[in-house]
Amino acid sequence: DSISALSFSPAADFLVAGSWDNCVRCWEIKQTGSTLQSEPKAEQQHKGPTLCCCWSGDGTKVFSGSCDKSVKMWDLNSNTFMQVAAHDAPVKTVNWIQAPNYNCLMTGSWDKTLKFWDTRQAQPMMTINCEERVYASDVMYPVAVSILAGRKVKILNLETQPAVHHTMEPPLRYQLRDISIFKKDGKPAGFGVCSIEGRAAIEPFDNTAANSKDKFTFKCHRSVVSDHHKPQDIYAVNGIKFHPIHGTLATIGSDGKFSFWDKDARTKLKTGEQLDNTITCCDFNHTGVYFAYASSYDWSKGHEFYNPQQKNYIFIRQVKDELKPRKK
């Protein structure tokens, strides 16, 4: 069934995927010469579709959130799968927070809450009530960002303990789909956010006049139209991710393509070949050498375009040089 989440280990070349068939699966990615191979390692199962997954900071455990309203911790060394968190509605986001004075799991749900868990305790350390359902989150200490229904972005300060810094509305007029933090000089400097209307926005955290030039929106995942009198196809941007080394970024869309961008030069670096299916999620590995993306149906055209015969694929692309920024 459709692939909902991809996450590379922060410590080694292991990839986990969550999918609508309730499973969480893990592969090891190996390279011999120029050939890439994936070796299936293990899988676990929720009682409902898996919507999100992430790794612990040391890469020994995987956390996954599901429509069964639970979050489970998969210890890969012992292959145990146990519940560590719960919500009152499906869990849409899981993110590991590694702070100098605490570690915890942040979970976001359609029950309009963000919860923070010490995985050894049955109750959350803290709950933040949100105005709307949580759709996507990203963490880069000392900052966390979450997008909510109603086009809101919640920005959290994680120092000492998680707290809401402020809530804002990015300059995108339609439903937000994904969010990703970028860094400058090794520290979180802002975020990229994308919407269902073939558009993404770059927002620096520091909104002073000096940085206002770094704040912009750009169109992506739209059909190329030479005649302006003809309609243009506009696709949902399903994911946005920043390269861990170069700070360039990738977007993926319902048009079945990925694109690589240099936000500082405001230019497109590359567009991938069109796939037969939509691209639902993506991730870079910790060294930025591999880019994984999932080809499966995102239901953007409704049930009449669903083809049960169409297979779901995860592609891994070697991108060492493709995401280098443009020379100034």
C-alpha positions as CSV (number, residue, x, y, z in Angstrom):
1,D,0.0,0.0,0.0
2,S,1.1,3.7,-0.3
3,I,4.3,4.7,1.5
4,S,3.7,7.5,4.0
5,A,7.1,8.1,5.5
6,L,10.8,7.6,4.9
7,S,13.6,8.2,7.4
8,F,17.3,7.5,7.3
9,S,19.2,6.6,10.5
10,P,21.4,9.5,11.9
11,A,24.2,7.0,12.5
12,A,24.4,4.6,9.6
13,D,22.9,3.8,6.2
14,F,19.7,2.2,7.4
15,L,16.3,3.3,5.9
16,V,12.9,2.8,7.5
17,A,9.6,3.3,5.7
18,G,6.1,3.5,7.1
19,S,3.1,2.6,4.9
20,W,-0.7,2.3,4.8
21,D,-0.5,-1.5,5.0
22,N,0.2,-0.9,8.8
23,C,3.9,-1.9,8.4
24,V,7.2,-0.3,9.4
25,R,10.1,-1.8,7.4
26,C,13.9,-1.4,7.7
27,W,16.6,-1.9,5.0
28,E,20.3,-1.6,5.0
29,I,21.7,0.4,2.0
30,K,25.0,-0.9,0.8
31,Q,27.3,0.4,-1.9
32,T,29.8,-1.8,-3.8
33,G,31.7,0.3,-6.3
34,S,29.0,2.4,-8.1
35,T,26.2,-0.2,-7.4
36,L,23.7,0.4,-4.6
37,Q,21.9,-2.5,-3.0
38,S,19.2,-2.6,-0.4
39,E,19.0,-5.5,2.0
40,P,15.7,-6.0,3.9
41,K,16.5,-6.3,7.6
42,A,13.2,-6.5,9.5
43,E,9.6,-5.3,9.8
44,Q,7.0,-4.6,12.4
45,Q,3.2,-4.0,12.3
46,H,0.8,-1.5,13.8
47,K,-3.0,-2.1,14.1
48,G,-3.6,0.7,11.6
49,P,-1.8,2.6,8.8
50,T,1.6,3.9,9.7
51,L,1.8,7.7,9.1
52,C,5.2,8.7,10.4
53,C,8.6,7.4,11.6
54,C,11.9,8.7,13.0
55,W,15.0,7.4,14.7
56,S,16.5,7.9,18.1
57,G,19.7,10.1,18.2
58,D,22.0,7.0,18.4
59,G,20.3,5.1,15.6
60,T,19.4,2.1,17.8
61,K,15.6,2.7,17.9
62,V,12.8,3.6,15.5
63,F,9.6,5.4,16.6
64,S,6.5,5.1,14.4
65,G,3.0,6.8,14.7
66,S,-0.1,5.3,13.4
67,C,-3.8,5.7,12.7
68,D,-4.3,3.3,15.6
69,K,-3.5,6.4,17.8
70,S,-0.4,4.8,19.2
71,V,3.4,5.5,18.9
72,K,5.6,2.4,19.1
73,M,9.3,2.1,19.8
74,W,11.1,-0.6,17.8
75,D,14.4,-1.6,19.4
76,L,16.4,-2.9,16.4
77,N,19.0,-4.7,18.5
78,S,16.4,-6.9,20.4
79,N,13.7,-6.6,17.7
80,T,11.1,-5.6,20.3
81,F,8.1,-3.4,19.4
82,M,6.4,-1.7,22.3
83,Q,4.0,1.2,22.8
84,V,5.6,4.4,24.2
85,A,3.0,7.1,23.5
86,A,-0.7,7.6,22.7
87,H,-3.1,10.2,21.4
88,D,-6.9,10.5,21.0
89,A,-6.7,10.5,17.2
90,P,-4.2,9.3,14.5
91,V,-0.6,10.3,15.1
92,K,0.8,12.2,12.2
93,T,4.3,13.3,13.4
94,V,7.1,11.8,15.5
95,N,10.5,13.6,16.1
96,W,13.3,12.8,18.5
97,I,14.6,15.7,20.5
98,Q,18.2,15.4,21.7
99,A,18.9,18.3,24.1
100,P,22.0,18.8,26.4
101,N,19.8,18.4,29.5
102,Y,17.0,16.0,28.3
103,N,16.0,13.6,25.5
104,C,12.4,13.1,24.5
105,L,10.0,12.1,21.8
106,M,7.8,14.8,20.3
107,T,4.5,13.5,18.8
108,G,1.9,15.4,16.9
109,S,-1.7,14.3,16.2
110,W,-5.0,15.1,14.6
111,D,-6.3,15.4,18.2
112,K,-4.8,19.0,18.0
113,T,-1.9,18.3,20.5
114,L,1.8,18.1,20.5
115,K,3.0,15.8,23.3
116,F,6.5,15.2,24.7
117,W,7.5,11.8,26.1
118,D,10.1,10.3,28.3
119,T,9.8,6.8,26.7
120,R,10.1,5.1,30.1
121,Q,7.0,6.9,31.4
122,A,3.4,6.1,30.6
123,Q,2.3,9.8,30.7
124,P,3.7,12.6,28.6
125,M,6.2,15.1,30.2
126,M,4.2,17.9,28.6
127,T,1.3,18.6,26.3
128,I,0.9,21.6,24.1
129,N,-2.6,22.3,22.8
130,C,-2.7,23.5,19.2
131,E,-5.4,25.5,17.4
132,E,-5.7,22.7,14.8
133,R,-4.6,19.2,13.7
134,V,-0.8,18.7,13.4
135,Y,0.2,17.8,9.8
136,A,4.1,17.8,9.8
137,S,7.0,18.7,12.1
138,D,10.7,19.0,12.1
139,V,13.3,19.4,14.9
140,M,16.8,20.8,14.9
141,Y,17.8,21.7,18.5
142,P,17.1,24.2,19.9
143,V,14.1,24.7,17.6
144,A,11.1,22.6,16.6
145,V,8.5,23.6,13.9
146,S,5.0,22.1,13.3
147,I,2.5,22.9,10.6
148,L,-1.2,22.8,11.5
149,A,-4.4,22.6,9.5
150,G,-5.6,26.2,8.8
151,R,-2.1,27.1,7.4
152,K,-0.5,27.8,10.8
153,V,3.1,27.2,11.7
154,K,4.0,26.7,15.4
155,I,7.6,27.5,16.3
156,L,8.9,26.0,19.6
157,N,12.0,26.8,21.7
158,L,13.4,23.6,23.1
159,E,16.0,25.0,25.5
160,T,15.5,23.8,29.2
161,Q,12.1,22.5,28.1
162,P,9.8,22.7,25.1
163,A,7.8,26.0,24.9
164,V,5.8,27.8,22.2
165,H,7.9,30.7,20.9
166,H,5.2,32.0,18.5
167,T,2.6,30.9,15.9
168,M,2.7,32.4,12.4
169,E,1.1,32.1,9.0
170,P,3.5,31.7,6.0
171,P,2.7,33.5,2.7
172,L,1.1,30.4,1.1
173,R,-2.7,30.6,0.5
174,Y,-3.5,26.9,0.5
175,Q,-3.1,23.9,2.8
176,L,0.4,23.2,4.0
177,R,1.9,19.8,3.4
178,D,5.4,19.6,4.8
179,I,8.1,21.6,6.7
180,S,11.8,21.4,7.0
181,I,14.4,23.4,9.0
182,F,17.6,24.7,7.4
183,K,20.8,25.8,9.1
184,K,23.4,28.5,8.7
185,D,26.8,28.3,10.3
186,G,25.7,25.0,12.0
187,K,22.6,26.5,13.7
188,P,18.9,26.5,12.7
189,A,18.3,29.6,10.7
190,G,14.8,29.2,9.2
191,F,12.5,26.7,7.5
192,G,11.0,25.8,4.2
193,V,7.3,24.9,3.9
194,C,5.3,23.6,0.9
195,S,1.7,23.6,0.0
196,I,-0.8,21.8,-2.2
197,E,-0.8,24.7,-4.7
198,G,2.5,24.0,-6.4
199,R,4.4,26.5,-4.3
200,A,6.9,26.6,-1.4
201,A,8.1,29.3,0.9
202,I,11.5,30.0,2.6
203,E,11.2,31.7,6.0
204,P,14.1,32.8,8.1
205,F,13.6,32.7,11.9
206,D,15.2,36.2,12.2
207,N,12.8,38.5,10.4
208,T,14.8,41.7,10.8
209,A,15.1,44.0,7.8
210,A,18.6,42.6,7.0
211,N,17.1,39.1,6.5
212,S,13.9,40.1,4.7
213,K,15.6,39.5,1.3
214,D,16.0,35.8,2.4
215,K,12.2,35.4,2.7
216,F,10.4,34.4,-0.5
217,T,8.0,32.0,-2.1
218,F,8.6,30.1,-5.3
219,K,6.5,28.0,-7.7
220,C,7.3,24.4,-8.3
221,H,5.7,21.1,-9.5
222,R,3.6,22.8,-12.2
223,S,3.3,21.9,-15.9
224,V,5.4,23.9,-18.4
225,V,3.0,26.0,-20.5
226,S,4.4,27.9,-23.5
227,D,1.1,29.5,-24.4
228,H,-0.2,31.7,-21.5
229,H,-3.8,31.3,-22.8
230,K,-3.7,27.6,-22.0
231,P,-4.4,26.3,-18.4
232,Q,-1.5,25.2,-16.3
233,D,-1.6,22.0,-14.2
234,I,-0.7,22.7,-10.6
235,Y,0.3,19.8,-8.3
236,A,0.6,19.3,-4.6
237,V,4.1,19.6,-3.2
238,N,4.2,16.6,-0.9
239,G,7.6,17.0,0.7
240,I,10.5,19.4,1.3
241,K,13.9,18.4,2.7
242,F,17.2,20.3,3.1
243,H,20.5,18.7,2.3
244,P,22.5,18.1,5.5
245,I,25.8,19.3,4.1
246,H,25.1,21.9,1.3
247,G,21.9,23.5,2.6
248,T,20.3,23.1,-0.8
249,L,16.9,21.4,-0.9
250,A,14.7,18.9,-2.5
251,T,10.9,19.1,-3.2
252,I,8.7,16.2,-4.3
253,G,5.2,16.4,-5.9
254,S,2.0,14.8,-7.1
255,D,3.4,15.4,-10.6
256,G,5.7,12.3,-10.0
257,K,8.9,14.4,-10.0
258,F,11.5,15.6,-7.6
259,S,13.4,18.8,-8.0
260,F,16.6,20.1,-6.4
261,W,17.0,23.8,-5.5
262,D,19.6,26.3,-4.4
263,K,17.6,28.7,-2.2
264,D,20.5,31.2,-1.8
265,A,20.9,31.6,-5.6
266,R,17.1,31.2,-6.0
267,T,17.6,28.7,-8.8
268,K,16.7,25.1,-9.7
269,L,19.6,22.7,-9.8
270,K,17.8,19.7,-11.3
271,T,14.4,18.1,-12.0
272,G,14.1,14.3,-11.9
273,E,12.6,12.2,-14.6
274,Q,8.8,11.8,-14.3
275,L,7.6,8.6,-12.6
276,D,4.4,6.8,-13.4
277,N,3.1,7.6,-9.9
278,T,3.0,10.5,-7.5
279,I,6.0,10.9,-5.0
280,T,4.7,10.8,-1.4
281,C,7.8,11.3,0.8
282,C,11.6,11.6,0.7
283,D,14.7,11.9,2.9
284,F,18.5,12.4,2.7
285,N,20.9,10.1,4.6
286,H,23.1,11.7,7.3
287,T,26.1,12.2,5.0
288,G,24.0,13.7,2.2
289,V,25.2,11.1,-0.3
290,Y,21.8,9.3,-0.8
291,F,18.4,10.7,-1.6
292,A,15.4,8.3,-1.0
293,Y,12.0,9.0,-2.4
294,A,8.8,6.9,-2.6
295,S,6.7,6.4,-5.6
296,S,3.1,5.6,-4.6
297,Y,-0.4,7.0,-4.9
298,D,-1.1,10.1,-2.8
299,W,-4.9,10.1,-3.5
300,S,-4.6,13.6,-5.0
301,K,-6.9,12.7,-7.8
302,G,-9.4,10.7,-5.7
303,H,-10.3,7.0,-5.7
304,E,-11.1,6.8,-9.4
305,F,-7.4,7.2,-10.3
306,Y,-6.3,4.5,-7.8
307,N,-4.8,1.5,-9.6
308,P,-4.3,-1.5,-7.2
309,Q,-2.1,-3.1,-9.9
310,Q,0.4,-0.3,-9.7
311,K,3.3,-1.2,-7.5
312,N,4.9,1.0,-4.8
313,Y,8.6,1.7,-5.1
314,I,11.3,3.3,-3.0
315,F,14.1,4.8,-5.1
316,I,17.6,5.6,-3.8
317,R,19.6,8.1,-5.8
318,Q,23.3,9.0,-5.3
319,V,23.3,12.8,-5.1
320,K,26.8,13.7,-3.9
321,D,27.4,16.4,-6.5
322,E,23.8,17.1,-7.7
323,L,23.0,19.3,-4.7
324,K,26.2,21.4,-4.6
325,P,25.2,25.1,-4.5
326,R,25.7,27.2,-7.7
327,K,29.1,28.9,-7.7
328,K,28.6,32.6,-6.9
